[in-house]
Every structure is written in C-alpha cells, then in structure tokens.
Amino acid sequence: MIDRADGLPLTRQAPLLRLSRSDLYCRPCAVPPARLAVMRRIDELHLEHPFAGGRMVRAYPDRQPQRVVA
C-alpha cells in the first residue's frame, strides 16, 4: 500500500495507514528451519494441553514422550 514513487512523502503516507515510520524501512528476514520446528512443536503442545501456561509449555519441548514398557 506504500507507494514510494508517489509525490506524497513516506512520512505522510505512514500515519494515513496507521504505520510507524520504522515499519516502512524494516525488511522481513527469513526464519531458520530449526526455529520453525521449535515453534511448530510449541503449537502442537499448546493444542494438546491448552491449560498449560508459558512456563509449562517452555519446559515441554525438551521432553520426549515416555514409553512404558510392560
């Protein structure tokens, strides 16, 4: 929605779109696959245990399900 070629300066376009000026210059960066895997695991845990708070979910990714051998 930002048009850099427009005659209206970026400093005027940003408030009209309710954006901060720093958002105009910030470029998104790629997220490493390892971080995506951790985020996916946290999402899975949250869906399995919706009652768990941040501290409990933070402790879960290091734990693997325990198998009970009878």
N, CA, C and O atoms as a Tripos MOL2 file, in Angstrom:
@<TRIPOS>MOLECULE
protein
  280   279    70     0     0
PROTEIN
NO_CHARGES

@<TRIPOS>ATOM
      1 N           0.8200   -1.1920    0.0000 N.3       1 MET1
      2 CA          0.0000    0.0000    0.0000 C.3       1 MET1
      3 C           0.8630    1.2540    0.0000 C.2       1 MET1
      4 O           0.3910    2.3330   -0.3570 O.2       1 MET1
      5 N           2.1080    1.1200    0.3930 N.am      2 ILE2
      6 CA          3.0170    2.2570    0.3560 C.3       2 ILE2
      7 C           3.5450    2.3980   -1.0600 C.2       2 ILE2
      8 O           4.0410    1.4370   -1.6490 O.2       2 ILE2
      9 N           3.4360    3.6020   -1.6000 N.am      3 ASP3
     10 CA          3.9320    3.8560   -2.9480 C.3       3 ASP3
     11 C           5.1030    4.8150   -2.8420 C.2       3 ASP3
     12 O           4.9200    6.0020   -2.5730 O.2       3 ASP3
     13 N           6.2930    4.3040   -3.0500 N.am      4 ARG4
     14 CA          7.4920    5.1290   -2.9220 C.3       4 ARG4
     15 C           7.6320    6.1170   -4.0850 C.2       4 ARG4
     16 O           8.3260    7.1260   -3.9650 O.2       4 ARG4
     17 N           6.9760    5.8260   -5.1960 N.am      5 ALA5
     18 CA          7.0640    6.7110   -6.3600 C.3       5 ALA5
     19 C           6.0420    7.8450   -6.3020 C.2       5 ALA5
     20 O           6.1000    8.7720   -7.1090 O.2       5 ALA5
     21 N           5.1150    7.7780   -5.3600 N.am      6 ASP6
     22 CA          4.0800    8.8000   -5.2330 C.3       6 ASP6
     23 C           4.6990   10.1150   -4.7870 C.2       6 ASP6
     24 O           5.7620   10.1310   -4.1670 O.2       6 ASP6
     25 N           4.0370   11.2030   -5.1010 N.am      7 GLY7
     26 CA          4.5220   12.5190   -4.6960 C.3       7 GLY7
     27 C           4.3700   12.7620   -3.2050 C.2       7 GLY7
     28 O           5.0390   13.6320   -2.6480 O.2       7 GLY7
     29 N           3.4900   11.9970   -2.5460 N.am      8 LEU8
     30 CA          3.2780   12.1450   -1.1060 C.3       8 LEU8
     31 C           4.4410   11.4950   -0.3550 C.2       8 LEU8
     32 O           4.7240   10.3170   -0.5690 O.2       8 LEU8
     33 N           5.1120   12.2360    0.5130 N.am      9 PRO9
     34 CA          6.2690   11.6660    1.2220 C.3       9 PRO9
     35 C           5.8740   10.4870    2.1140 C.2       9 PRO9
     36 O           4.7350   10.3800    2.5680 O.2       9 PRO9
     37 N           6.8480    9.6090    2.3480 N.am     10 LEU10
     38 CA          6.6140    8.4440    3.2030 C.3      10 LEU10
     39 C           6.2010    8.8550    4.6060 C.2      10 LEU10
     40 O           5.4150    8.1640    5.2550 O.2      10 LEU10
     41 N           6.7290    9.9760    5.0750 N.am     11 THR11
     42 CA          6.3820   10.4270    6.4190 C.3      11 THR11
     43 C           4.9090   10.8240    6.5150 C.2      11 THR11
     44 O           4.3540   10.8510    7.6130 O.2      11 THR11
     45 N           4.2700   11.1290    5.3920 N.am     12 ARG12
     46 CA          2.8300   11.4350    5.3920 C.3      12 ARG12
     47 C           2.0000   10.1860    5.1100 C.2      12 ARG12
     48 O           0.8820   10.0610    5.6100 O.2      12 ARG12
     49 N           2.5420    9.2470    4.3030 N.am     13 GLN13
     50 CA          1.8220    8.0210    3.9810 C.3      13 GLN13
     51 C           1.6810    7.1240    5.2090 C.2      13 GLN13
     52 O           0.6380    6.5030    5.4130 O.2      13 GLN13
     53 N           2.7360    7.0560    6.0270 N.am     14 ALA14
     54 CA          2.7420    6.1620    7.1870 C.3      14 ALA14
     55 C           1.5880    6.4510    8.1610 C.2      14 ALA14
     56 O           0.8640    5.5200    8.5110 O.2      14 ALA14
     57 N           1.3850    7.6860    8.6090 N.am     15 PRO15
     58 CA          0.2760    7.9300    9.5440 C.3      15 PRO15
     59 C          -1.1040    7.6600    8.9230 C.2      15 PRO15
     60 O          -2.0340    7.2660    9.6260 O.2      15 PRO15
     61 N          -1.2320    7.8690    7.6190 N.am     16 LEU16
     62 CA         -2.5140    7.6210    6.9690 C.3      16 LEU16
     63 C          -2.8750    6.1360    7.0140 C.2      16 LEU16
     64 O          -4.0520    5.7770    7.0700 O.2      16 LEU16
     65 N          -1.8430    5.2700    6.9890 N.am     17 LEU17
     66 CA         -2.0530    3.8180    7.0540 C.3      17 LEU17
     67 C          -1.8910    3.2780    8.4700 C.2      17 LEU17
     68 O          -1.9300    2.0680    8.6900 O.2      17 LEU17
     69 N          -1.7120    4.1730    9.4150 N.am     18 ARG18
     70 CA         -1.5070    3.8070   10.8290 C.3      18 ARG18
     71 C          -0.2990    2.8880   10.9940 C.2      18 ARG18
     72 O          -0.3560    1.8850   11.7070 O.2      18 ARG18
     73 N           0.7860    3.2480   10.3260 N.am     19 LEU19
     74 CA          2.0570    2.5270   10.4340 C.3      19 LEU19
     75 C           3.0850    3.4410   11.0650 C.2      19 LEU19
     76 O           3.0480    4.6590   10.8890 O.2      19 LEU19
     77 N           4.0040    2.8370   11.8030 N.am     20 SER20
     78 CA          5.1220    3.6320   12.2920 C.3      20 SER20
     79 C           6.1250    3.7790   11.1430 C.2      20 SER20
     80 O           6.1870    2.9380   10.2460 O.2      20 SER20
     81 N           6.8810    4.8270   11.1870 N.am     21 ARG21
     82 CA          7.8340    5.0380   10.0930 C.3      21 ARG21
     83 C           8.9020    3.9650   10.0660 C.2      21 ARG21
     84 O           9.4230    3.6410    8.9980 O.2      21 ARG21
     85 N           9.2390    3.4050   11.2210 N.am     22 SER22
     86 CA         10.2520    2.3430   11.2300 C.3      22 SER22
     87 C           9.7490    1.0950   10.5140 C.2      22 SER22
     88 O          10.5480    0.3420    9.9580 O.2      22 SER22
     89 N           8.4280    0.8610   10.5170 N.am     23 ASP23
     90 CA          7.8670   -0.2820    9.7940 C.3      23 ASP23
     91 C           8.0620   -0.1490    8.2890 C.2      23 ASP23
     92 O           8.1210   -1.1530    7.5790 O.2      23 ASP23
     93 N           8.1610    1.0600    7.8100 N.am     24 LEU24
     94 CA          8.3480    1.2630    6.3770 C.3      24 LEU24
     95 C           9.7300    0.8020    5.9130 C.2      24 LEU24
     96 O           9.8890    0.3480    4.7790 O.2      24 LEU24
     97 N          10.7090    0.9170    6.7750 N.am     25 TYR25
     98 CA         12.0810    0.6240    6.3900 C.3      25 TYR25
     99 C          12.5410   -0.7570    6.8240 C.2      25 TYR25
    100 O          13.5990   -1.2170    6.3940 O.2      25 TYR25
    101 N          11.7750   -1.4190    7.6590 N.am     26 CYS26
    102 CA         12.1460   -2.7370    8.1650 C.3      26 CYS26
    103 C          11.8750   -3.7920    7.0980 C.2      26 CYS26
    104 O          10.7810   -3.8480    6.5360 O.2      26 CYS26
    105 N          12.8690   -4.6230    6.8220 N.am     27 ARG27
    106 CA         12.7130   -5.7050    5.8580 C.3      27 ARG27
    107 C          12.5790   -7.0180    6.6170 C.2      27 ARG27
    108 O          13.3820   -7.2940    7.5080 O.2      27 ARG27
    109 N          11.5830   -7.8320    6.2850 N.am     28 PRO28
    110 CA         11.4490   -9.1180    6.9790 C.3      28 PRO28
    111 C          12.6200  -10.0350    6.6450 C.2      28 PRO28
    112 O          13.1320  -10.0260    5.5260 O.2      28 PRO28
    113 N          13.0320  -10.8190    7.6250 N.am     29 CYS29
    114 CA         14.1270  -11.7560    7.4100 C.3      29 CYS29
    115 C          13.5880  -13.1870    7.4890 C.2      29 CYS29
    116 O          12.5480  -13.4480    8.0940 O.2      29 CYS29
    117 N          14.3130  -14.0850    6.8720 N.am     30 ALA30
    118 CA         13.8940  -15.4900    6.8370 C.3      30 ALA30
    119 C          14.0740  -16.1230    8.2210 C.2      30 ALA30
    120 O          15.0140  -15.7980    8.9460 O.2      30 ALA30
    121 N          13.1680  -17.0240    8.5710 N.am     31 VAL31
    122 CA         13.2400  -17.7300    9.8440 C.3      31 VAL31
    123 C          13.9190  -19.0740    9.5880 C.2      31 VAL31
    124 O          13.5020  -19.8080    8.6920 O.2      31 VAL31
    125 N          14.9570  -19.4090   10.3580 N.am     32 PRO32
    126 CA         15.6580  -20.6830   10.1510 C.3      32 PRO32
    127 C          14.7370  -21.8790   10.3860 C.2      32 PRO32
    128 O          13.8450  -21.8150   11.2310 O.2      32 PRO32
    129 N          14.9460  -22.9740    9.6430 N.am     33 PRO33
    130 CA         14.1080  -24.1660    9.7930 C.3      33 PRO33
    131 C          14.1080  -24.7240   11.2180 C.2      33 PRO33
    132 O          13.0830  -25.2310   11.6730 O.2      33 PRO33
    133 N          15.2200  -24.6440   11.9220 N.am     34 ALA34
    134 CA         15.2730  -25.1570   13.2970 C.3      34 ALA34
    135 C          14.3100  -24.3790   14.1970 C.2      34 ALA34
    136 O          13.6270  -24.9660   15.0360 O.2      34 ALA34
    137 N          14.2600  -23.0790   14.0210 N.am     35 ARG35
    138 CA         13.3510  -22.2600   14.8320 C.3      35 ARG35
    139 C          11.8930  -22.5570   14.4710 C.2      35 ARG35
    140 O          11.0270  -22.5840   15.3460 O.2      35 ARG35
    141 N          11.6240  -22.7800   13.1790 N.am     36 LEU36
    142 CA         10.2670  -23.1320   12.7630 C.3      36 LEU36
    143 C           9.8280  -24.4580   13.3810 C.2      36 LEU36
    144 O           8.6690  -24.6140   13.7630 O.2      36 LEU36
    145 N          10.7570  -25.4160   13.4780 N.am     37 ALA37
    146 CA         10.4390  -26.7060   14.0810 C.3      37 ALA37
    147 C          10.0730  -26.5430   15.5540 C.2      37 ALA37
    148 O           9.1320  -27.1720   16.0370 O.2      37 ALA37
    149 N          10.8110  -25.7060   16.2590 N.am     38 VAL38
    150 CA         10.5220  -25.4600   17.6760 C.3      38 VAL38
    151 C           9.1640  -24.7720   17.8190 C.2      38 VAL38
    152 O           8.3740  -25.1280   18.6940 O.2      38 VAL38
    153 N           8.8960  -23.7950   16.9670 N.am     39 MET39
    154 CA          7.6200  -23.0900   17.0310 C.3      39 MET39
    155 C           6.4590  -24.0360   16.7220 C.2      39 MET39
    156 O           5.4020  -23.9530   17.3470 O.2      39 MET39
    157 N           6.6610  -24.9300   15.7600 N.am     40 ARG40
    158 CA          5.6230  -25.9110   15.4290 C.3      40 ARG40
    159 C           5.3530  -26.8300   16.6160 C.2      40 ARG40
    160 O           4.2020  -27.1430   16.9170 O.2      40 ARG40
    161 N           6.4380  -27.2660   17.2980 N.am     41 ARG41
    162 CA          6.2900  -28.1490   18.4590 C.3      41 ARG41
    163 C           5.5510  -27.4400   19.5950 C.2      41 ARG41
    164 O           4.7220  -28.0480   20.2720 O.2      41 ARG41
    165 N           5.8460  -26.1710   19.8020 N.am     42 ILE42
    166 CA          5.1520  -25.4050   20.8350 C.3      42 ILE42
    167 C           3.6710  -25.2960   20.4970 C.2      42 ILE42
    168 O           2.8220  -25.4110   21.3810 O.2      42 ILE42
    169 N           3.3550  -25.0740   19.2240 N.am     43 ASP43
    170 CA          1.9460  -25.0230   18.8080 C.3      43 ASP43
    171 C           1.2480  -26.3560   19.0780 C.2      43 ASP43
    172 O           0.1220  -26.3800   19.5730 O.2      43 ASP43
    173 N           1.9200  -27.4650   18.7500 N.am     44 GLU44
    174 CA          1.3390  -28.7860   18.9920 C.3      44 GLU44
    175 C           1.0710  -29.0000   20.4830 C.2      44 GLU44
    176 O           0.0090  -29.4870   20.8690 O.2      44 GLU44
    177 N           2.0480  -28.6290   21.3120 N.am     45 LEU45
    178 CA          1.8860  -28.7890   22.7590 C.3      45 LEU45
    179 C           0.7340  -27.9390   23.2850 C.2      45 LEU45
    180 O          -0.0200  -28.3650   24.1600 O.2      45 LEU45
    181 N           0.6110  -26.7400   22.7410 N.am     46 HIS46
    182 CA         -0.4730  -25.8760   23.1980 C.3      46 HIS46
    183 C          -1.8300  -26.4660   22.8120 C.2      46 HIS46
    184 O          -2.7930  -26.3500   23.5700 O.2      46 HIS46
    185 N          -1.9100  -27.0900   21.6520 N.am     47 LEU47
    186 CA         -3.1700  -27.7130   21.2540 C.3      47 LEU47
    187 C          -3.4720  -28.9550   22.0940 C.2      47 LEU47
    188 O          -4.6320  -29.2360   22.3970 O.2      47 LEU47
    189 N          -2.4290  -29.6950   22.4660 N.am     48 GLU48
    190 CA         -2.6160  -30.8850   23.3060 C.3      48 GLU48
    191 C          -2.9610  -30.5150   24.7440 C.2      48 GLU48
    192 O          -3.7550  -31.1980   25.3910 O.2      48 GLU48
    193 N          -2.3700  -29.4400   25.2410 N.am     49 HIS49
    194 CA         -2.5350  -29.0210   26.6340 C.3      49 HIS49
    195 C          -2.9050  -27.5370   26.6840 C.2      49 HIS49
    196 O          -2.0650  -26.7150   27.0510 O.2      49 HIS49
    197 N          -4.1360  -27.1740   26.3260 N.am     50 PRO50
    198 CA         -4.4960  -25.7510   26.2780 C.3      50 PRO50
    199 C          -4.4670  -25.0660   27.6430 C.2      50 PRO50
    200 O          -4.4140  -23.8380   27.7180 O.2      50 PRO50
    201 N          -4.5020  -25.8460   28.7170 N.am     51 PHE51
    202 CA         -4.4650  -25.2730   30.0610 C.3      51 PHE51
    203 C          -3.0540  -24.8730   30.4740 C.2      51 PHE51
    204 O          -2.8760  -24.1310   31.4400 O.2      51 PHE51
    205 N          -2.0520  -25.3610   29.7470 N.am     52 ALA52
    206 CA         -0.6560  -25.1120   30.1190 C.3      52 ALA52
    207 C          -0.3010  -23.6510   29.8690 C.2      52 ALA52
    208 O          -0.6420  -23.0820   28.8320 O.2      52 ALA52
    209 N           0.3770  -23.0690   30.8230 N.am     53 GLY53
    210 CA          0.8460  -21.7030   30.6820 C.3      53 GLY53
    211 C           2.1980  -21.6590   29.9860 C.2      53 GLY53
    212 O           2.7300  -22.6850   29.5610 O.2      53 GLY53
    213 N           2.7310  -20.4750   29.8790 N.am     54 GLY54
    214 CA          4.0020  -20.2880   29.1830 C.3      54 GLY54
    215 C           5.1530  -21.0550   29.8070 C.2      54 GLY54
    216 O           5.9820  -21.6210   29.0940 O.2      54 GLY54
    217 N           5.2110  -21.0790   31.1360 N.am     55 ARG55
    218 CA          6.3060  -21.7880   31.8000 C.3      55 ARG55
    219 C           6.2300  -23.2830   31.5590 C.2      55 ARG55
    220 O           7.2490  -23.9340   31.3270 O.2      55 ARG55
    221 N           5.0280  -23.8250   31.6120 N.am     56 MET56
    222 CA          4.8770  -25.2620   31.4150 C.3      56 MET56
    223 C           5.2030  -25.6400   29.9650 C.2      56 MET56
    224 O           5.8900  -26.6320   29.7230 O.2      56 MET56
    225 N           4.7160  -24.8590   29.0110 N.am     57 VAL57
    226 CA          4.9850  -25.1480   27.6000 C.3      57 VAL57
    227 C           6.4700  -24.9850   27.3050 C.2      57 VAL57
    228 O           7.0280  -25.7280   26.4970 O.2      57 VAL57
    229 N           7.1090  -24.0240   27.9510 N.am     58 ARG58
    230 CA          8.5370  -23.8020   27.7360 C.3      58 ARG58
    231 C           9.3530  -25.0220   28.1620 C.2      58 ARG58
    232 O          10.3930  -25.3120   27.5710 O.2      58 ARG58
    233 N           8.8910  -25.7230   29.1690 N.am     59 ALA59
    234 CA          9.6130  -26.9010   29.6630 C.3      59 ALA59
    235 C           9.3710  -28.1320   28.7970 C.2      59 ALA59
    236 O          10.1830  -29.0570   28.8150 O.2      59 ALA59
    237 N           8.2760  -28.1670   28.0410 N.am     60 TYR60
    238 CA          7.9140  -29.3520   27.2760 C.3      60 TYR60
    239 C           8.7890  -29.6750   26.0700 C.2      60 TYR60
    240 O           9.0760  -30.8560   25.8790 O.2      60 TYR60
    241 N           9.2390  -28.7420   25.2430 N.am     61 PRO61
    242 CA          9.9510  -29.1400   24.0210 C.3      61 PRO61
    243 C          11.1650  -30.0290   24.2520 C.2      61 PRO61
    244 O          11.5270  -30.8120   23.3740 O.2      61 PRO61
    245 N          11.7920  -29.9260   25.4010 N.am     62 ASP62
    246 CA         12.9550  -30.7850   25.6750 C.3      62 ASP62
    247 C          12.5520  -32.1930   26.0700 C.2      62 ASP62
    248 O          13.3600  -33.1190   25.9960 O.2      62 ASP62
    249 N          11.3180  -32.3570   26.4860 N.am     63 ARG63
    250 CA         10.8450  -33.6700   26.9240 C.3      63 ARG63
    251 C          10.2800  -34.4580   25.7430 C.2      63 ARG63
    252 O           9.5600  -33.9170   24.9040 O.2      63 ARG63
    253 N          10.6100  -35.7100   25.6980 N.am     64 GLN64
    254 CA         10.0270  -36.6020   24.7020 C.3      64 GLN64
    255 C           9.0220  -37.4910   25.4200 C.2      64 GLN64
    256 O           9.1890  -37.7770   26.6060 O.2      64 GLN64
    257 N           7.9920  -37.9280   24.7270 N.am     65 PRO65
    258 CA          7.0310  -38.8100   25.3930 C.3      65 PRO65
    259 C           7.7130  -40.0670   25.9410 C.2      65 PRO65
    260 O           8.5310  -40.6850   25.2590 O.2      65 PRO65
    261 N           7.3740  -40.4330   27.1590 N.am     66 GLN66
    262 CA          7.9490  -41.6040   27.7960 C.3      66 GLN66
    263 C           7.1760  -42.8360   27.3760 C.2      66 GLN66
    264 O           5.9460  -42.8380   27.4140 O.2      66 GLN66
    265 N           7.8750  -43.8770   26.9780 N.am     67 ARG67
    266 CA          7.2180  -45.1340   26.6340 C.3      67 ARG67
    267 C           7.2740  -46.0450   27.8420 C.2      67 ARG67
    268 O           8.3220  -46.2270   28.4610 O.2      67 ARG67
    269 N           6.1380  -46.6070   28.1580 N.am     68 VAL68
    270 CA          6.0630  -47.5360   29.2750 C.3      68 VAL68
    271 C           6.2140  -48.9420   28.7230 C.2      68 VAL68
    272 O           5.4160  -49.3900   27.9000 O.2      68 VAL68
    273 N           7.2470  -49.6310   29.1860 N.am     69 VAL69
    274 CA          7.4840  -50.9990   28.7330 C.3      69 VAL69
    275 C           6.9340  -51.9260   29.8080 C.2      69 VAL69
    276 O           7.3770  -51.8860   30.9560 O.2      69 VAL69
    277 N           5.9760  -52.7550   29.4370 N.am     70 ALA70
    278 CA          5.3570  -53.6490   30.4200 C.3      70 ALA70
    279 C           6.0020  -55.0090   30.4040 C.2      70 ALA70
    280 O           5.6060  -55.8890   31.1680 O.2      70 ALA70
@<TRIPOS>BOND
     1     1     2 1
     2     2     3 1
     3     3     4 2
     4     3     5 am
     5     5     6 1
     6     6     7 1
     7     7     8 2
     8     7     9 am
     9     9    10 1
    10    10    11 1
    11    11    12 2
    12    11    13 am
    13    13    14 1
    14    14    15 1
    15    15    16 2
    16    15    17 am
    17    17    18 1
    18    18    19 1
    19    19    20 2
    20    19    21 am
    21    21    22 1
    22    22    23 1
    23    23    24 2
    24    23    25 am
    25    25    26 1
    26    26    27 1
    27    27    28 2
    28    27    29 am
    29    29    30 1
    30    30    31 1
    31    31    32 2
    32    31    33 am
    33    33    34 1
    34    34    35 1
    35    35    36 2
    36    35    37 am
    37    37    38 1
    38    38    39 1
    39    39    40 2
    40    39    41 am
    41    41    42 1
    42    42    43 1
    43    43    44 2
    44    43    45 am
    45    45    46 1
    46    46    47 1
    47    47    48 2
    48    47    49 am
    49    49    50 1
    50    50    51 1
    51    51    52 2
    52    51    53 am
    53    53    54 1
    54    54    55 1
    55    55    56 2
    56    55    57 am
    57    57    58 1
    58    58    59 1
    59    59    60 2
    60    59    61 am
    61    61    62 1
    62    62    63 1
    63    63    64 2
    64    63    65 am
    65    65    66 1
    66    66    67 1
    67    67    68 2
    68    67    69 am
    69    69    70 1
    70    70    71 1
    71    71    72 2
    72    71    73 am
    73    73    74 1
    74    74    75 1
    75    75    76 2
    76    75    77 am
    77    77    78 1
    78    78    79 1
    79    79    80 2
    80    79    81 am
    81    81    82 1
    82    82    83 1
    83    83    84 2
    84    83    85 am
    85    85    86 1
    86    86    87 1
    87    87    88 2
    88    87    89 am
    89    89    90 1
    90    90    91 1
    91    91    92 2
    92    91    93 am
    93    93    94 1
    94    94    95 1
    95    95    96 2
    96    95    97 am
    97    97    98 1
    98    98    99 1
    99    99   100 2
   100    99   101 am
   101   101   102 1
   102   102   103 1
   103   103   104 2
   104   103   105 am
   105   105   106 1
   106   106   107 1
   107   107   108 2
   108   107   109 am
   109   109   110 1
   110   110   111 1
   111   111   112 2
   112   111   113 am
   113   113   114 1
   114   114   115 1
   115   115   116 2
   116   115   117 am
   117   117   118 1
   118   118   119 1
   119   119   120 2
   120   119   121 am
   121   121   122 1
   122   122   123 1
   123   123   124 2
   124   123   125 am
   125   125   126 1
   126   126   127 1
   127   127   128 2
   128   127   129 am
   129   129   130 1
   130   130   131 1
   131   131   132 2
   132   131   133 am
   133   133   134 1
   134   134   135 1
   135   135   136 2
   136   135   137 am
   137   137   138 1
   138   138   139 1
   139   139   140 2
   140   139   141 am
   141   141   142 1
   142   142   143 1
   143   143   144 2
   144   143   145 am
   145   145   146 1
   146   146   147 1
   147   147   148 2
   148   147   149 am
   149   149   150 1
   150   150   151 1
   151   151   152 2
   152   151   153 am
   153   153   154 1
   154   154   155 1
   155   155   156 2
   156   155   157 am
   157   157   158 1
   158   158   159 1
   159   159   160 2
   160   159   161 am
   161   161   162 1
   162   162   163 1
   163   163   164 2
   164   163   165 am
   165   165   166 1
   166   166   167 1
   167   167   168 2
   168   167   169 am
   169   169   170 1
   170   170   171 1
   171   171   172 2
   172   171   173 am
   173   173   174 1
   174   174   175 1
   175   175   176 2
   176   175   177 am
   177   177   178 1
   178   178   179 1
   179   179   180 2
   180   179   181 am
   181   181   182 1
   182   182   183 1
   183   183   184 2
   184   183   185 am
   185   185   186 1
   186   186   187 1
   187   187   188 2
   188   187   189 am
   189   189   190 1
   190   190   191 1
   191   191   192 2
   192   191   193 am
   193   193   194 1
   194   194   195 1
   195   195   196 2
   196   195   197 am
   197   197   198 1
   198   198   199 1
   199   199   200 2
   200   199   201 am
   201   201   202 1
   202   202   203 1
   203   203   204 2
   204   203   205 am
   205   205   206 1
   206   206   207 1
   207   207   208 2
   208   207   209 am
   209   209   210 1
   210   210   211 1
   211   211   212 2
   212   211   213 am
   213   213   214 1
   214   214   215 1
   215   215   216 2
   216   215   217 am
   217   217   218 1
   218   218   219 1
   219   219   220 2
   220   219   221 am
   221   221   222 1
   222   222   223 1
   223   223   224 2
   224   223   225 am
   225   225   226 1
   226   226   227 1
   227   227   228 2
   228   227   229 am
   229   229   230 1
   230   230   231 1
   231   231   232 2
   232   231   233 am
   233   233   234 1
   234   234   235 1
   235   235   236 2
   236   235   237 am
   237   237   238 1
   238   238   239 1
   239   239   240 2
   240   239   241 am
   241   241   242 1
   242   242   243 1
   243   243   244 2
   244   243   245 am
   245   245   246 1
   246   246   247 1
   247   247   248 2
   248   247   249 am
   249   249   250 1
   250   250   251 1
   251   251   252 2
   252   251   253 am
   253   253   254 1
   254   254   255 1
   255   255   256 2
   256   255   257 am
   257   257   258 1
   258   258   259 1
   259   259   260 2
   260   259   261 am
   261   261   262 1
   262   262   263 1
   263   263   264 2
   264   263   265 am
   265   265   266 1
   266   266   267 1
   267   267   268 2
   268   267   269 am
   269   269   270 1
   270   270   271 1
   271   271   272 2
   272   271   273 am
   273   273   274 1
   274   274   275 1
   275   275   276 2
   276   275   277 am
   277   277   278 1
   278   278   279 1
   279   279   280 2
@<TRIPOS>SUBSTRUCTURE
     1 MET1         2 RESIDUE 1 A MET
     2 ILE2         6 RESIDUE 1 A ILE
     3 ASP3        10 RESIDUE 1 A ASP
     4 ARG4        14 RESIDUE 1 A ARG
     5 ALA5        18 RESIDUE 1 A ALA
     6 ASP6        22 RESIDUE 1 A ASP
     7 GLY7        26 RESIDUE 1 A GLY
     8 LEU8        30 RESIDUE 1 A LEU
     9 PRO9        34 RESIDUE 1 A PRO
    10 LEU10       38 RESIDUE 1 A LEU
    11 THR11       42 RESIDUE 1 A THR
    12 ARG12       46 RESIDUE 1 A ARG
    13 GLN13       50 RESIDUE 1 A GLN
    14 ALA14       54 RESIDUE 1 A ALA
    15 PRO15       58 RESIDUE 1 A PRO
    16 LEU16       62 RESIDUE 1 A LEU
    17 LEU17       66 RESIDUE 1 A LEU
    18 ARG18       70 RESIDUE 1 A ARG
    19 LEU19       74 RESIDUE 1 A LEU
    20 SER20       78 RESIDUE 1 A SER
    21 ARG21       82 RESIDUE 1 A ARG
    22 SER22       86 RESIDUE 1 A SER
    23 ASP23       90 RESIDUE 1 A ASP
    24 LEU24       94 RESIDUE 1 A LEU
    25 TYR25       98 RESIDUE 1 A TYR
    26 CYS26      102 RESIDUE 1 A CYS
    27 ARG27      106 RESIDUE 1 A ARG
    28 PRO28      110 RESIDUE 1 A PRO
    29 CYS29      114 RESIDUE 1 A CYS
    30 ALA30      118 RESIDUE 1 A ALA
    31 VAL31      122 RESIDUE 1 A VAL
    32 PRO32      126 RESIDUE 1 A PRO
    33 PRO33      130 RESIDUE 1 A PRO
    34 ALA34      134 RESIDUE 1 A ALA
    35 ARG35      138 RESIDUE 1 A ARG
    36 LEU36      142 RESIDUE 1 A LEU
    37 ALA37      146 RESIDUE 1 A ALA
    38 VAL38      150 RESIDUE 1 A VAL
    39 MET39      154 RESIDUE 1 A MET
    40 ARG40      158 RESIDUE 1 A ARG
    41 ARG41      162 RESIDUE 1 A ARG
    42 ILE42      166 RESIDUE 1 A ILE
    43 ASP43      170 RESIDUE 1 A ASP
    44 GLU44      174 RESIDUE 1 A GLU
    45 LEU45      178 RESIDUE 1 A LEU
    46 HIS46      182 RESIDUE 1 A HIS
    47 LEU47      186 RESIDUE 1 A LEU
    48 GLU48      190 RESIDUE 1 A GLU
    49 HIS49      194 RESIDUE 1 A HIS
    50 PRO50      198 RESIDUE 1 A PRO
    51 PHE51      202 RESIDUE 1 A PHE
    52 ALA52      206 RESIDUE 1 A ALA
    53 GLY53      210 RESIDUE 1 A GLY
    54 GLY54      214 RESIDUE 1 A GLY
    55 ARG55      218 RESIDUE 1 A ARG
    56 MET56      222 RESIDUE 1 A MET
    57 VAL57      226 RESIDUE 1 A VAL
    58 ARG58      230 RESIDUE 1 A ARG
    59 ALA59      234 RESIDUE 1 A ALA
    60 TYR60      238 RESIDUE 1 A TYR
    61 PRO61      242 RESIDUE 1 A PRO
    62 ASP62      246 RESIDUE 1 A ASP
    63 ARG63      250 RESIDUE 1 A ARG
    64 GLN64      254 RESIDUE 1 A GLN
    65 PRO65      258 RESIDUE 1 A PRO
    66 GLN66      262 RESIDUE 1 A GLN
    67 ARG67      266 RESIDUE 1 A ARG
    68 VAL68      270 RESIDUE 1 A VAL
    69 VAL69      274 RESIDUE 1 A VAL
    70 ALA70      278 RESIDUE 1 A ALA
